[in-house]
Amino acid sequence: MTNAGYIAAGYGITAVALISYVWRVLARGRRITAHVPEERRRWM
């Protein structure tokens, strides 16, 4: 592998990690939202 390959692999791994983290946070937020009463939802 050349240096460009290592750089591309690093960016790829970082992108996958960030996307999976964002997906987990959003999924957890949606799940938790169901437990908050409507009058307490400040973002609505």
PyMOL Python script that loads the backbone (N, CA, C, O; Angstrom):
from pymol import cmd

cmd.read_pdbstr("""\
ATOM      1  N   MET A   1       0.847  -1.183   0.000  1.00  0.00           N
ATOM      2  CA  MET A   1       0.000   0.000   0.000  1.00  0.00           C
ATOM      3  C   MET A   1       0.894   1.249   0.000  1.00  0.00           C
ATOM      4  O   MET A   1       1.907   1.304   0.698  1.00  0.00           O
ATOM      5  N   THR A   2       0.511   2.211  -0.769  1.00  0.00           N
ATOM      6  CA  THR A   2       1.281   3.453  -0.784  1.00  0.00           C
ATOM      7  C   THR A   2       0.803   4.366   0.335  1.00  0.00           C
ATOM      8  O   THR A   2      -0.148   4.049   1.049  1.00  0.00           O
ATOM      9  N   ASN A   3       1.468   5.488   0.476  1.00  0.00           N
ATOM     10  CA  ASN A   3       1.037   6.439   1.499  1.00  0.00           C
ATOM     11  C   ASN A   3      -0.376   6.925   1.232  1.00  0.00           C
ATOM     12  O   ASN A   3      -1.146   7.140   2.168  1.00  0.00           O
ATOM     13  N   ALA A   4      -0.723   7.101  -0.036  1.00  0.00           N
ATOM     14  CA  ALA A   4      -2.081   7.536  -0.380  1.00  0.00           C
ATOM     15  C   ALA A   4      -3.102   6.500   0.083  1.00  0.00           C
ATOM     16  O   ALA A   4      -4.202   6.860   0.502  1.00  0.00           O
ATOM     17  N   GLY A   5      -2.757   5.248   0.013  1.00  0.00           N
ATOM     18  CA  GLY A   5      -3.656   4.194   0.476  1.00  0.00           C
ATOM     19  C   GLY A   5      -3.890   4.262   1.976  1.00  0.00           C
ATOM     20  O   GLY A   5      -5.015   4.094   2.447  1.00  0.00           O
ATOM     21  N   TYR A   6      -2.827   4.510   2.716  1.00  0.00           N
ATOM     22  CA  TYR A   6      -2.970   4.648   4.167  1.00  0.00           C
ATOM     23  C   TYR A   6      -3.807   5.869   4.525  1.00  0.00           C
ATOM     24  O   TYR A   6      -4.618   5.824   5.450  1.00  0.00           O
ATOM     25  N   ILE A   7      -3.610   6.944   3.798  1.00  0.00           N
ATOM     26  CA  ILE A   7      -4.394   8.159   4.051  1.00  0.00           C
ATOM     27  C   ILE A   7      -5.860   7.911   3.734  1.00  0.00           C
ATOM     28  O   ILE A   7      -6.736   8.293   4.510  1.00  0.00           O
ATOM     29  N   ALA A   8      -6.135   7.273   2.597  1.00  0.00           N
ATOM     30  CA  ALA A   8      -7.523   6.973   2.222  1.00  0.00           C
ATOM     31  C   ALA A   8      -8.162   6.033   3.240  1.00  0.00           C
ATOM     32  O   ALA A   8      -9.322   6.213   3.608  1.00  0.00           O
ATOM     33  N   ALA A   9      -7.417   5.039   3.693  1.00  0.00           N
ATOM     34  CA  ALA A   9      -7.945   4.117   4.695  1.00  0.00           C
ATOM     35  C   ALA A   9      -8.246   4.846   5.997  1.00  0.00           C
ATOM     36  O   ALA A   9      -9.261   4.577   6.639  1.00  0.00           O
ATOM     37  N   GLY A  10      -7.380   5.759   6.386  1.00  0.00           N
ATOM     38  CA  GLY A  10      -7.606   6.537   7.613  1.00  0.00           C
ATOM     39  C   GLY A  10      -8.860   7.380   7.510  1.00  0.00           C
ATOM     40  O   GLY A  10      -9.671   7.417   8.436  1.00  0.00           O
ATOM     41  N   TYR A  11      -9.018   8.061   6.372  1.00  0.00           N
ATOM     42  CA  TYR A  11     -10.232   8.859   6.177  1.00  0.00           C
ATOM     43  C   TYR A  11     -11.472   7.965   6.135  1.00  0.00           C
ATOM     44  O   TYR A  11     -12.513   8.321   6.686  1.00  0.00           O
ATOM     45  N   GLY A  12     -11.363   6.823   5.492  1.00  0.00           N
ATOM     46  CA  GLY A  12     -12.501   5.903   5.407  1.00  0.00           C
ATOM     47  C   GLY A  12     -12.926   5.387   6.767  1.00  0.00           C
ATOM     48  O   GLY A  12     -14.114   5.369   7.091  1.00  0.00           O
ATOM     49  N   ILE A  13     -11.960   4.969   7.557  1.00  0.00           N
ATOM     50  CA  ILE A  13     -12.261   4.461   8.902  1.00  0.00           C
ATOM     51  C   ILE A  13     -12.865   5.560   9.759  1.00  0.00           C
ATOM     52  O   ILE A  13     -13.813   5.320  10.506  1.00  0.00           O
ATOM     53  N   THR A  14     -12.314   6.771   9.653  1.00  0.00           N
ATOM     54  CA  THR A  14     -12.846   7.894  10.420  1.00  0.00           C
ATOM     55  C   THR A  14     -14.274   8.213  10.001  1.00  0.00           C
ATOM     56  O   THR A  14     -15.130   8.459  10.851  1.00  0.00           O
ATOM     57  N   ALA A  15     -14.537   8.212   8.701  1.00  0.00           N
ATOM     58  CA  ALA A  15     -15.880   8.506   8.200  1.00  0.00           C
ATOM     59  C   ALA A  15     -16.881   7.465   8.689  1.00  0.00           C
ATOM     60  O   ALA A  15     -17.977   7.817   9.124  1.00  0.00           O
ATOM     61  N   VAL A  16     -16.520   6.209   8.623  1.00  0.00           N
ATOM     62  CA  VAL A  16     -17.417   5.139   9.087  1.00  0.00           C
ATOM     63  C   VAL A  16     -17.682   5.280  10.582  1.00  0.00           C
ATOM     64  O   VAL A  16     -18.816   5.104  11.026  1.00  0.00           O
ATOM     65  N   ALA A  17     -16.661   5.592  11.355  1.00  0.00           N
ATOM     66  CA  ALA A  17     -16.833   5.753  12.800  1.00  0.00           C
ATOM     67  C   ALA A  17     -17.760   6.934  13.107  1.00  0.00           C
ATOM     68  O   ALA A  17     -18.643   6.819  13.957  1.00  0.00           O
ATOM     69  N   LEU A  18     -17.566   8.069  12.421  1.00  0.00           N
ATOM     70  CA  LEU A  18     -18.411   9.235  12.667  1.00  0.00           C
ATOM     71  C   LEU A  18     -19.855   8.985  12.249  1.00  0.00           C
ATOM     72  O   LEU A  18     -20.785   9.356  12.964  1.00  0.00           O
ATOM     73  N   ILE A  19     -20.040   8.361  11.100  1.00  0.00           N
ATOM     74  CA  ILE A  19     -21.403   8.088  10.621  1.00  0.00           C
ATOM     75  C   ILE A  19     -22.111   7.128  11.565  1.00  0.00           C
ATOM     76  O   ILE A  19     -23.290   7.321  11.864  1.00  0.00           O
ATOM     77  N   SER A  20     -21.418   6.098  12.040  1.00  0.00           N
ATOM     78  CA  SER A  20     -22.062   5.159  12.961  1.00  0.00           C
ATOM     79  C   SER A  20     -22.383   5.825  14.295  1.00  0.00           C
ATOM     80  O   SER A  20     -23.414   5.529  14.898  1.00  0.00           O
ATOM     81  N   TYR A  21     -21.512   6.719  14.762  1.00  0.00           N
ATOM     82  CA  TYR A  21     -21.774   7.434  16.011  1.00  0.00           C
ATOM     83  C   TYR A  21     -23.001   8.342  15.870  1.00  0.00           C
ATOM     84  O   TYR A  21     -23.871   8.353  16.740  1.00  0.00           O
ATOM     85  N   VAL A  22     -23.065   9.094  14.784  1.00  0.00           N
ATOM     86  CA  VAL A  22     -24.211   9.975  14.545  1.00  0.00           C
ATOM     87  C   VAL A  22     -25.487   9.156  14.444  1.00  0.00           C
ATOM     88  O   VAL A  22     -26.516   9.551  14.993  1.00  0.00           O
ATOM     89  N   TRP A  23     -25.440   8.034  13.759  1.00  0.00           N
ATOM     90  CA  TRP A  23     -26.618   7.182  13.610  1.00  0.00           C
ATOM     91  C   TRP A  23     -27.093   6.670  14.971  1.00  0.00           C
ATOM     92  O   TRP A  23     -28.293   6.650  15.245  1.00  0.00           O
ATOM     93  N   ARG A  24     -26.148   6.254  15.825  1.00  0.00           N
ATOM     94  CA  ARG A  24     -26.521   5.773  17.161  1.00  0.00           C
ATOM     95  C   ARG A  24     -27.116   6.886  18.014  1.00  0.00           C
ATOM     96  O   ARG A  24     -28.100   6.662  18.719  1.00  0.00           O
ATOM     97  N   VAL A  25     -26.537   8.077  17.962  1.00  0.00           N
ATOM     98  CA  VAL A  25     -27.038   9.197  18.762  1.00  0.00           C
ATOM     99  C   VAL A  25     -28.449   9.586  18.307  1.00  0.00           C
ATOM    100  O   VAL A  25     -29.327   9.812  19.140  1.00  0.00           O
ATOM    101  N   LEU A  26     -28.667   9.664  17.005  1.00  0.00           N
ATOM    102  CA  LEU A  26     -29.995  10.015  16.503  1.00  0.00           C
ATOM    103  C   LEU A  26     -31.031   8.941  16.832  1.00  0.00           C
ATOM    104  O   LEU A  26     -32.164   9.260  17.193  1.00  0.00           O
ATOM    105  N   ALA A  27     -30.649   7.683  16.710  1.00  0.00           N
ATOM    106  CA  ALA A  27     -31.572   6.594  17.042  1.00  0.00           C
ATOM    107  C   ALA A  27     -31.926   6.629  18.530  1.00  0.00           C
ATOM    108  O   ALA A  27     -33.081   6.423  18.901  1.00  0.00           O
ATOM    109  N   ARG A  28     -30.942   6.888  19.369  1.00  0.00           N
ATOM    110  CA  ARG A  28     -31.204   6.967  20.810  1.00  0.00           C
ATOM    111  C   ARG A  28     -32.096   8.163  21.133  1.00  0.00           C
ATOM    112  O   ARG A  28     -32.990   8.069  21.975  1.00  0.00           O
ATOM    113  N   GLY A  29     -31.852   9.283  20.463  1.00  0.00           N
ATOM    114  CA  GLY A  29     -32.681  10.462  20.672  1.00  0.00           C
ATOM    115  C   GLY A  29     -34.130  10.219  20.289  1.00  0.00           C
ATOM    116  O   GLY A  29     -35.046  10.639  20.997  1.00  0.00           O
ATOM    117  N   ARG A  30     -34.335   9.546  19.179  1.00  0.00           N
ATOM    118  CA  ARG A  30     -35.716   9.236  18.764  1.00  0.00           C
ATOM    119  C   ARG A  30     -36.398   8.309  19.760  1.00  0.00           C
ATOM    120  O   ARG A  30     -37.582   8.459  20.059  1.00  0.00           O
ATOM    121  N   ARG A  31     -35.629   7.344  20.270  1.00  0.00           N
ATOM    122  CA  ARG A  31     -36.193   6.396  21.237  1.00  0.00           C
ATOM    123  C   ARG A  31     -36.529   7.103  22.549  1.00  0.00           C
ATOM    124  O   ARG A  31     -37.572   6.831  23.143  1.00  0.00           O
ATOM    125  N   ILE A  32     -35.668   7.998  23.005  1.00  0.00           N
ATOM    126  CA  ILE A  32     -35.895   8.705  24.261  1.00  0.00           C
ATOM    127  C   ILE A  32     -37.030   9.708  24.124  1.00  0.00           C
ATOM    128  O   ILE A  32     -37.757   9.957  25.085  1.00  0.00           O
ATOM    129  N   THR A  33     -37.188  10.291  22.931  1.00  0.00           N
ATOM    130  CA  THR A  33     -38.240  11.284  22.699  1.00  0.00           C
ATOM    131  C   THR A  33     -39.625  10.736  23.021  1.00  0.00           C
ATOM    132  O   THR A  33     -40.500  11.471  23.479  1.00  0.00           O
ATOM    133  N   ALA A  34     -39.817   9.460  22.782  1.00  0.00           N
ATOM    134  CA  ALA A  34     -41.125   8.850  23.033  1.00  0.00           C
ATOM    135  C   ALA A  34     -41.492   8.889  24.521  1.00  0.00           C
ATOM    136  O   ALA A  34     -42.673   8.815  24.860  1.00  0.00           O
ATOM    137  N   HIS A  35     -40.516   9.001  25.398  1.00  0.00           N
ATOM    138  CA  HIS A  35     -40.768   8.986  26.839  1.00  0.00           C
ATOM    139  C   HIS A  35     -40.968  10.377  27.439  1.00  0.00           C
ATOM    140  O   HIS A  35     -41.325  10.499  28.611  1.00  0.00           O
ATOM    141  N   VAL A  36     -40.740  11.425  26.644  1.00  0.00           N
ATOM    142  CA  VAL A  36     -40.862  12.793  27.152  1.00  0.00           C
ATOM    143  C   VAL A  36     -42.282  13.292  26.874  1.00  0.00           C
ATOM    144  O   VAL A  36     -42.740  13.228  25.733  1.00  0.00           O
ATOM    145  N   PRO A  37     -42.983  13.786  27.894  1.00  0.00           N
ATOM    146  CA  PRO A  37     -44.331  14.313  27.670  1.00  0.00           C
ATOM    147  C   PRO A  37     -44.296  15.492  26.695  1.00  0.00           C
ATOM    148  O   PRO A  37     -43.301  16.213  26.623  1.00  0.00           O
ATOM    149  N   GLU A  38     -45.382  15.683  25.949  1.00  0.00           N
ATOM    150  CA  GLU A  38     -45.409  16.734  24.923  1.00  0.00           C
ATOM    151  C   GLU A  38     -45.195  18.128  25.498  1.00  0.00           C
ATOM    152  O   GLU A  38     -44.560  18.960  24.850  1.00  0.00           O
ATOM    153  N   GLU A  39     -45.700  18.404  26.679  1.00  0.00           N
ATOM    154  CA  GLU A  39     -45.531  19.747  27.235  1.00  0.00           C
ATOM    155  C   GLU A  39     -44.086  20.016  27.666  1.00  0.00           C
ATOM    156  O   GLU A  39     -43.717  21.169  27.890  1.00  0.00           O
ATOM    157  N   ARG A  40     -43.272  18.976  27.784  1.00  0.00           N
ATOM    158  CA  ARG A  40     -41.852  19.154  28.165  1.00  0.00           C
ATOM    159  C   ARG A  40     -40.917  19.184  26.975  1.00  0.00           C
ATOM    160  O   ARG A  40     -39.713  19.372  27.152  1.00  0.00           O
ATOM    161  N   ARG A  41     -41.433  19.006  25.765  1.00  0.00           N
ATOM    162  CA  ARG A  41     -40.609  18.986  24.559  1.00  0.00           C
ATOM    163  C   ARG A  41     -40.329  20.403  24.108  1.00  0.00           C
ATOM    164  O   ARG A  41     -41.177  21.030  23.474  1.00  0.00           O
ATOM    165  N   ARG A  42     -39.159  20.916  24.424  1.00  0.00           N
ATOM    166  CA  ARG A  42     -38.797  22.284  24.098  1.00  0.00           C
ATOM    167  C   ARG A  42     -38.458  22.477  22.625  1.00  0.00           C
ATOM    168  O   ARG A  42     -38.527  23.590  22.103  1.00  0.00           O
ATOM    169  N   TRP A  43     -38.091  21.388  21.964  1.00  0.00           N
ATOM    170  CA  TRP A  43     -37.652  21.502  20.568  1.00  0.00           C
ATOM    171  C   TRP A  43     -38.799  21.470  19.586  1.00  0.00           C
ATOM    172  O   TRP A  43     -38.588  21.635  18.384  1.00  0.00           O
ATOM    173  N   MET A  44     -40.005  21.263  20.072  1.00  0.00           N
ATOM    174  CA  MET A  44     -41.166  21.182  19.167  1.00  0.00           C
ATOM    175  C   MET A  44     -41.808  22.534  18.991  1.00  0.00           C
ATOM    176  O   MET A  44     -42.796  22.659  18.266  1.00  0.00           O
TER     177      MET A  44
END
""", "prot")
cmd.dss("prot")
cmd.show_as("cartoon", "prot")
cmd.util.cbc("prot")
cmd.orient("prot")
